[in-house]
């Protein structure tokens, strides 16, 4: 039933701790339709626009997730400190990150509602790191997540870090979300 997980590769975007859903997608930008293709792109443009500039793209900061006028980011893996996605339960938070081109987040801990919204909606994969990697990884580092080990490989620095297994959510992640998983397992009709 489950397809073999594939590695995720790309540039790192590093954030600190307690990045909340208002920083991920400020309330002023929740007015766009997710079903309209042109309005949907705006979620990528404004993803992480609420993060204070000095804390955006660590260690140096002042790096936006998406460049001026762009709707997709050059970065594909967020590395953050503790409690990523705290705040309100808006599903738009993981959706806007996916729209911006983020494939995975690596953090030692998540707000549970953000974690489940990410998994159940099939937006991106939230990996839990064994240690806080936000002080180790730099924005722009070339990373690879190997889900079979599981590990985060920093090709720029030549280091490998242990990740926790996805555990019971792995089948949902690999199916593409809770509804895709339910259809594939016969819980709901195709």
C-alpha positions in Angstrom: 0.0 0.0 0.0 2.7 2.5 1.0 5.1 3.7 -1.7 8.7 3.9 -0.8 9.6 7.3 0.8 11.9 9.4 -1.3 14.6 11.8 -0.1 13.9 15.5 0.0 16.7 17.8 -1.2 17.1 21.5 -1.3 18.3 24.7 0.3 17.8 25.3 4.0 15.8 28.2 5.5 16.5 28.6 9.2 14.2 30.1 11.8 14.3 30.4 15.6 11.8 29.2 18.2 8.1 29.8 18.7 7.3 30.7 15.1 3.5 31.0 15.3 0.9 30.8 12.6 0.5 34.6 12.5 4.1 34.8 11.5 3.7 32.0 9.0 0.8 33.7 7.3 -0.4 37.0 8.8 -4.2 37.3 9.2 -4.2 40.2 6.7 -3.3 37.7 4.0 -6.0 35.1 4.8 -8.4 36.8 2.3 -7.2 34.9 -0.8 -8.9 31.9 -2.2 -7.0 28.6 -2.1 -9.1 27.4 -5.0 -8.4 30.3 -7.4 -5.1 29.6 -9.0 -4.0 33.2 -9.2 -5.0 34.1 -5.7 -3.5 30.8 -4.4 -0.1 32.0 -5.5 -0.3 34.9 -3.1 -0.1 32.6 -0.2 3.4 31.6 -1.4 4.3 35.3 -1.7 3.4 36.1 1.8 4.5 32.9 3.5 6.6 33.7 6.6 6.1 37.4 6.0 5.2 37.9 9.6 8.6 36.7 10.9 10.6 39.7 12.2 13.3 40.5 9.6 16.3 39.9 12.0 14.9 36.4 12.7 14.2 35.4 9.1 16.9 33.3 7.5 19.3 32.7 10.3 22.0 32.9 11.4 22.4 36.4 9.8 18.7 37.2 9.4 17.0 39.7 7.1 16.4 37.1 4.4 12.8 36.7 3.2 11.5 33.2 2.3 10.4 34.5 -1.1 12.2 37.2 -3.0 10.4 40.5 -3.8 7.7 39.9 -6.4 8.1 36.1 -6.3 5.5 33.5 -5.2 7.8 30.6 -4.9 10.9 30.3 -2.8 14.4 29.1 -3.6 14.4 27.3 -0.3 12.7 23.9 0.2 13.5 22.7 3.7 12.8 24.8 6.9 15.0 24.1 9.9 13.5 25.7 13.0 13.9 25.6 16.8 11.3 24.5 19.3 7.5 24.9 19.1 7.1 25.5 15.3 3.5 26.4 14.3 2.2 27.5 17.6 -0.8 29.8 17.7 -4.2 29.4 16.0 -5.2 26.3 14.2 -5.4 27.7 10.7 -4.8 25.2 7.9 -3.5 28.0 5.8 -0.2 27.9 7.6 1.1 24.6 6.2 -0.7 25.3 2.9 1.1 28.6 2.3 4.5 27.0 3.0 3.7 24.2 0.5 2.6 26.9 -2.1 5.9 28.7 -1.5 7.7 25.4 -2.3 8.6 24.1 1.1 8.7 20.3 1.1 9.7 19.6 4.7 10.3 21.2 8.1 12.8 19.9 10.7 12.2 21.0 14.3 12.6 19.4 17.7 9.0 20.1 18.5 5.7 21.4 16.9 2.4 22.7 18.0 0.3 19.5 17.6 -2.4 21.2 15.5 0.1 22.5 13.0 1.8 19.1 12.9 -1.5 17.3 12.2 -2.7 19.9 9.7 0.6 19.4 7.8 0.3 15.6 7.7 -3.5 15.3 7.3 -3.6 17.9 4.5 -0.6 16.4 2.7 1.0 19.8 2.6 4.5 19.0 3.7 6.4 16.6 5.9 7.2 17.7 9.5 10.2 15.9 10.7 11.2 16.0 14.4 14.9 16.4 15.0 16.6 14.7 18.0 18.4 18.0 18.7 17.8 21.7 17.9 19.5 22.1 14.5 18.7 25.8 14.1 22.1 26.6 15.6 23.9 24.2 13.4 22.4 24.7 9.9 22.7 28.0 8.1 20.2 29.4 5.6 21.4 28.4 2.1 23.0 25.2 3.2 22.3 22.3 0.8 20.4 19.7 2.7 19.0 16.2 2.1 16.5 14.4 4.2 16.9 10.6 4.0 13.6 9.2 5.4 14.9 5.6 5.5 17.7 6.3 8.1 16.0 8.8 9.1 18.6 11.6 8.9 19.2 15.2 7.8 22.4 15.4 5.7 24.0 18.8 5.5 26.0 18.5 2.3 27.4 22.1 2.7 28.9 21.3 6.1 29.5 17.6 5.6 27.5 16.7 8.7 24.6 14.2 9.3 22.0 14.6 12.1 19.5 12.0 13.4 15.8 12.6 12.9 12.9 10.8 14.7 10.9 8.3 12.6 7.6 9.6 11.3 6.1 6.6 13.1 2.3 6.1 12.8 1.9 9.1 10.4 4.3 7.8 7.8 1.5 6.0 5.8 -0.6 9.2 5.7 2.4 11.3 4.6 3.4 8.9 1.9 -0.2 8.7 0.7 -0.5 12.4 0.3 -2.8 13.3 3.2 -5.5 11.7 5.3 -8.2 11.6 2.6 -5.8 10.0 0.1 -4.8 7.5 2.7 -8.5 6.7 3.5 -9.2 6.2 -0.2 -6.1 3.9 -0.7 -7.0 1.8 2.4 -10.7 1.5 1.5 -12.0 3.5 4.4 -13.9 5.7 2.0 -15.0 4.9 -1.6 -12.6 5.8 -4.4 
